[in-house]
Amino acid sequence: MTQSTSDKLRFPDKVTIGDLYCPAMDITDQAEADTYLEALVERNMRFGTISRFAAEKIERDNLGYFAWHHDVETRLRIERLFRCAHPIFGPASKGRPTADEALEAGVRAGKGAPA
């Protein structure tokens, strides 16, 4: 991630998932989270004709998904700061799904049904 001349964050075109989302897991400040999300959305929109609305949804889903691989405290903080949730399992406040619930949610998602 680099600073642009406008003093905003700017991600390079070639990055890994970890490069994009690992630093976000350490954010604790709302202003920093807002700046970080803006940089993610801006990078997403550079790669085609995607609307800002679609780019924000993608990035919030990605943050929610990535946060799921961390402890509950981190997931709750990320969900609050970035106003996101896991795109299939929903918010961390619902708790982890059972194996059967996870399978059912995955099947619904695979069929394009709401989570």
Stockholm file with secondary structure:
# STOCKHOLM 1.0

chainA/1-115         MTQSTSDKLRFPDKVTIGDLYCPAMDITDQAEADTYLEALVERNMRFGTISRFAAEKIERDNLGYFAWHHDVETRLRIERLFRCAHPIFGPASKGRPTADEALEAGVRAGKGAPA
#=GR chainA/1-115 SS CEECTTSCEECCSSCCHHHHHTGGGGCCCHHHHHHHHHHHHHHHHTTSSCCHHHHHHHHHHHHHHHHTTSCHHHHHHHHHHHTCCBTTTBCGGGCCCCHHHHHHHHHHHHTTCCC
#=GC SS_cons         CEECTTSCEECCSSCCHHHHHTGGGGCCCHHHHHHHHHHHHHHHHTTSSCCHHHHHHHHHHHHHHHHTTSCHHHHHHHHHHHTCCBTTTBCGGGCCCCHHHHHHHHHHHHTTCCC
//
